[in-house]
Amino acid sequence: MKFKRIKDLREDNDKYQKDIAKLLGISQQYYSEYEKGNRTIPIQHLITLAKYYKTSIDYLVGISDDKDNKKHIS
């Protein structure tokens, strides 16, 4: 599964792969594999990315189109 949104968010925030890899405690090459869809992203990394970008995991993985995470379930 290709994670286009993590690449788009990274680029929208003017970050390099090495910056996000450092945040996650992994190598740039390893992180690159996430963006390409060659590696499954562990839930802990998804949580870290969602917090960093102030969005939801659902948005990151393409389940939701709500980037700002403003919709709430009643």
Helices and strands as residue ranges (DSSP letters): H 4-12, H 17-24, H 28-36, H 43-53, H 57-61
